[in-house]
Amino acid sequence: MKRQFKYPSILFLLLLGVNLACGGLTTVEPTTIPTQQATNTHTPLPSNTAKPTNTPRPTATEILPTSTAVPIKLPAINEQYEVKVLSSRLLDSATTGGLIYTANPGYKFLELAVLVTNLQVGEQQSFFWGDVYIIEKDNLASYSFFSGSFIPKNNEQVNAAILNFETTSPEQSITFDNIIYLRLIWIVADEKPTSYLFGFDTSPLIEIPVK
């Protein structure tokens, strides 16, 4: 069975009101506020009254056989990975590097903070951002709109929910030895209650409830 992909909702699902972040972001240096907002660097945005069509991803991959999804509080484990969802949030806005991105009315950001552990000692693991995805109730899978990662050098613990992120490039590969923290953000309809299935590469699916 093929996993049919749709591209993540492109920028017109964002009301990219990009502002300097409020105090509390220790990484931001005091700078002069530019007169041209970051949204002006993108192609002019069309009306946000309609979602883009669900375009199948060119290289859809097979869904591995699975019985039931793993509950969010438990790790998803196979021969390669142990995948833990550390936190799950629906957000009106997302902050990175001093910029704030705000979702359009009727939409939210679904943010997952994830820890992935390599279970094959002595071997590196590589994955593509396009193979880190959620499955919505229409059974279409989408990779994250934004993504960020951090590979600890000394197994230090970090808060993955505050990692900086950038627009996801699905064909970009990430290689790590032991563990990697991920911050993943999707644009989803503001619907509650609902649930999503989260998939990381070959690992079993994890159920993400939204109440």
N, C-alpha and C positions, 0 to 999 in steps of 0.2 A: 504494500500500500504506500502511496506517495504522500508526502507531507506537502500540501499546497500552501504556498507562501503568498502573502500580500506584502507589498512594501509598506513600511510604517507610514502613518499619516504624515504627509510632507508639511513644509513649514506653514502652509496656510491654515493648519489646525492650531497653530500657535498665534496668540496675540503677542508677538515678540516685543512686549514692552520691556526693552532691555535698559535697566537702570543700574547705577552704582549700588552695590549691595549695602544694606544697613550695617551699622557697627556690629562687631562680633566675628567678622571674617578676618582672622589675623593675617591672612596672606595678602591682603590688599594694601598697596602702597598709596599714600595720598597723591592724587593726580588731578589735573584740571579736567573738568567734565567736558567731553567733546560736544560740539554743537550738532554733530551728525550722529544719530543713534545707530547702534549696531545693525538694526534691521535694514538700514539703507544700503548695506553691503550685499544684500541678497536681491534676487530677482523680485520685482514688484509682486506683492501677494494678491491673488485673486480673492473674490468673496469667500467667506468661510461658511457659507450656508449649505454646502454639500461636501461630503467626504469623497476622497478619491476612489476610483473604482478599484476593486480588489484584484490587483495584477499578480498572477502567479509568478513566484520567483523562478528565474531561468533554470536553476539547478536544484530543484526540489529533491529532498533526500527522503529515504524511507523511514517510516516510524518503526522503531524497534517494538517487538511484541511486548505488551504490558497488560497486566490484569487490572489493577486499580492504581490510581495515583497515590503517591506517598503523602501523608498529612504534612502540613507545613512545619509542624514542630519536630518532625523526624528527618534525619538525613536520607538522601537518595544515594544508594551505594550500588556500584557494579565493580567489575574487575579493574577498571581504570580510575574511577573517581569516588570520592565522598563529597556530596554537594549539600550544603546547609543554607537555607534561607534565614539570615540573621534578623531581618526586619522587612516588613511590607507596609507601605503607606500610600494613600491617595492624597495628592497634593494639588493645590491651586497654582503653585509656582515652584520652580526649581532654581537653585543657585549654584554657580560655579565661577571661580576666578574673579569674583567681584561683579558678575552679571546675574541678573534675575530674568528668567524666562517665565512668562505667565500664560497659562492655558486659556483658550477661548471659552466663552460661556457654553455650557453643555458638555464640556470635556474636562478631564482631569489628567494629571500625571500619575501613572502607577510606577512607584519606585520600589525596587528590590535591592537589598544589600545581601550579598551572597559570599560565602566562603567555600572555595573548592580545594580539596586536598588530593594530591597525586598518590594513589595507592600502589603504583608500580615503582618500587624503590630502585633508584639507580637509572631510571629512564625518564627522559623529558616528555612532557605532554604538550601537544599543540592543538589549538582549536581556532575556528573562525568565528568572528562576531556574528555572522549570519546563522550560525548553528546554536546561538543562545536566544531563545524565543519564548513567546507565550502562545497558547492556543485559546482563542475566544470561543464563545458559544456558537458562532457560525462555522466552527471547525477550521477556520483559516488561521495559519500561524504567522506571526510577524516578529522579526528581530527588533531589538530596542531602538528607539529613536535617538537616545543619548546613551553613552556608555563610558565608563572609566574603570581603571584597574590599578592595583597596587600589589607588587610582589615583595614581601618582606625579605630582608637580607639575613636577619637574625631571629626569625620566627616571632617578631614582635606583633602584638595585637593592635589593630587599628579599627576605627569606626568607619566602616565602608560607606555609610550613609552620608558622609561629608567629603568623599573623594571628588576631585574635580572630574568633569566629564566633557566630552565633545560629541559632535554628531557621529553616529555609528557608520563605519565603513564595513559592510558585511563581508567583503572579501579579505579584510585584514586578518592576519593570523597572529595569535598570541602564544608564546612558548613559556613554560614555567617548569621548575624542578620539583618543588615541594608543595607550597600553597600559594593561592592567589585570591585576593579580595576583589569583588566586582561591585560596581554601582551601576544599575541598569534602570532606564526610564523609558516607559512607553506612553503614548498618548491614547487614552481610552475614553469611551463615552462615560458620562457621569451617571452611572446606573448602579443602584444598590437595592437589594442584595444581589450579588452575582459571584462568579468565581472564574478563575483562569487556571490553566495548566502551564506550569513553567518547565521548560526543558533546557538542559545544558548538554550539548554534544550527544554522547551515547548514553548518558545517565538516565535512570527512570524519571518519569514526570512527577512533579510536585504540585499538589493542589494549593492554589492561592485564593482563599475565601475573602470576599469583600462584603462587609456588613454595613 
